[in-house]
Amino acid sequence: MALAYTLGLRALSLVGVLFVVLLLVVVTLGATGFSDRMLTAIVSEEMRGTRQALAETIKDPERLEETLRERRAELEEFYGLDRPWYTRLPAMVGRVLTLDLGAARNLRSFDGSSRVTDIVLERVPYSIMLVTTSLVITAVIGLWLGAKLATRVGTRSDRLTSYLAAASNALPAWWAGILLILVLSFQLRIFPSGGLYSSPPPEGGLLRFMDLMWHAALPILTLVLVSVGAWTYVVRTMLLNTAQEFHVTAARARGLPEGQVMRRHILRVAAPPIATNIILALTGSIGGAILTETVFNWPGMGRLYFDAITTADEAVIVALTFLFTLMYITARFVLEVLYVVLDPRVRYTAQ
Amino acid sequence: MRPGEALRVVLRSGSGRLGMGLLAVLVLVSVLVPFFYPLDFGLRFWNNPIAWADNPKAAPPAWTNLLGDTAPRHRVFDAEQPTGTIDAGSARIRQFAFTFSHQTVEPPTFLSVSIGAVTFHERPPILSMTLTRPDGRSATLLQEAVRGLRPDETSPVTRFADEPRRVYLTGDAAALGAAADFLLREFDLRTSGTELQGRLEEVLFSMPTGEGVDSLAPLNGEYTATIRVITYDPRDSVQSVRFVAAGGVYGLMGTDTQGRDLATGLLFGFPVALLIGVLTSVAATILGTFFGILSGFSGGRTDTIIQRVSDVMTNIPLLPILIFLIFVLGQKLWLVMTILVIFGWPGLTIILRSMVLQVRSGQLVEATQALGASRWRIMFRHVFFQMAPFIVAQMIFFTPAAILAEAGLSFLGLGDPSLPTWGQILEQGFRTGAIFIGYWWWILPPGILIVITAMTFVLLALAMEPVLNPRLRERAA
């Protein structure tokens, strides 16, 4: 019960964040006249269809124009274009929520659809694949290396990691990606410089998968490279703090094997603060993913952002901003759940 | 700890010394650049293709020649006074002779002639340009008359005053025709101007060794370009003349595909980057400190509101919102900085509030209260000063984040076009496909500068740690 209450509270607060972002987006769009432009585009698109349909039945050109004018006025009233922008705020929020943003100006989905929903949603899996894979790899390396370093504090490798972790704060993911392309793709020609598959893509499920992995290697390596240092450092420091506590000494005094002390008495206790740091690092990794996809021409949401900016596709940018926030908040909620599971104290305070 | 003492602690560590050294260089360059650059550099020069027309396109830095590549040097000759004058009756021939030594296999990448502000009274002057080769042969590549008086004009007339008359010989049909004539006359080679398209320098700076224009041996030695301006009235004048034999390498940092001198753009990026980082972090820190102390001290509803707002703000992913707002509201640097400040302060506020709560319940504050000190005095003298080193460290730590956020935004193509930044230079290189062609001099330096600048502040933050954590200080001493 207490668990559900705590999580409910967190979920509510995150939904609040989502709502604030939505409001920010919609008010900005309305106040700058962007939403007028977008709705006009939607109306024009519907009118094109209507004109074609009506041209079949109404032969008299004057009557056709008259009917079309009426239809247009109806549509404009329906979308609220005849009223000031703030009166249609709720409708616009609903529109963004359901990604019902009409047609993109120039961008098309892989099979040629111009609906914003189609274009944006088909990119989501590619982004999630990139971010989660690199996150898992980073986590595994970070936990393993951090635990290792915590046992040998002050050695050269420990100090080196601390410095590298600090340095990675100054290394943007996209720049690391460019360096990797220059060295591994342009000079040594080991990896492809971008894209999803070779052209033409190889036949057969396994070969195709291997090809995909080969193309994903550099972007994933980039994302791991820029975040693994900070992860390792956080894990190491947290473990170190915990290792100095009395219960660890007590566990050792009881003669427990070192591996067990590490797993049950240090790692387990240090897990919540480590999770907190991961939650805080999430914003950075979302931003990193946007830029990394751009560098590697990886057809995810980040690359779509770049293309949408290039072609000034307003509706796509609005949809992406919303989706990225949604993705971030979902990820954040998952981590909050994890946190509550890891730290029993949170459950008790809630009661 | 007093500031001087803190500085000494920072300077004791290697990272502190390195960080301070780098910071000194950054500040020095940033202070010097505004003296030598016009403030509208971005619009008037950087994003104005005319300003860079006479530079070679996508040329690597000049020092790459030291590594064994043999590309010709970039040569620009400007003159205001003629090197010789010949009077023939009423006509006066002003000669501008420019001699240069050509010692590389590769010919110049292009040739161009520019003539500025010609004033004449009756007959329009005639312009010509002749290239004389080391073997004594010469070709007249340009011969044209300045446009005469129009019916609505009265003598004297000045032409090319706003923009010089520039002839890009390499792509000029008349120059190519003249080169074809030259080959026929001197070497009995029959070609045509269209056949020589894009090969003007190649044939002019070489000797034919066989039948066609495909077997050529480079001809090295002294070349002279003579530009003649013939005027017919003693009062006529010509203001300036320029001849360019474009090189295959250029300057300290090379050029991009528009011929822009990358060194100037990169130098201009110094003050801009520092401005973004420092102004943003200072503003965000001031706001964060103010609200943090206020929140921790006042409690009650003020506290709740500030904490709620901060909580929401820190939960918003920055880059997507930044992209969205800049796209909708316009690509302005001050807007980027404002948004970074608005989303930057809440993190500090949350941390400071918890610190204030700790300090507030301490005996020091209690004692000061008992002495009758006012709330503001306690807040400022005792709470703020205790946390000052931490606040400074946070400010330093936020600086690279701001610089990197702007660079990332520019990299997506949302940079402010009136102020070139390193991120924008990188973005243009990336968009042009410079990484896939191997234009490393366009891609590496801006990125390295971004990383070094961000690293400067990271190193300083690292060196601040013993100031914050007295236990570490003892170990260091």
Interface residues (C-beta under 8 A of the other chain):
Chain A: S13 L14 G16 V17 V20 V21 L24 V25 T28 L29 T32 F34 Y163 A166 A167 N169 A170 L171 P172 W174 W175 I178 L179 I181 L182 F186 S193 T283 I286 G287 I290 L291 T294 V295 Y305 F306 I309 T310 E314 I317 V318 L320 T321 F324 T325 Y328 I329 R332
Chain B: S15 D311 V312 N315 I316 P317 L318 L319 P320 I321 I323 F324 L325 F327 V328 L329 P400 L404 A405 A407 G408 F411 L412 G413 L414 L426 F430 I435 F436 G438 W440 I443 L444 G447 I450 V451 A454 M455 F457 V458 L459 A461 L462
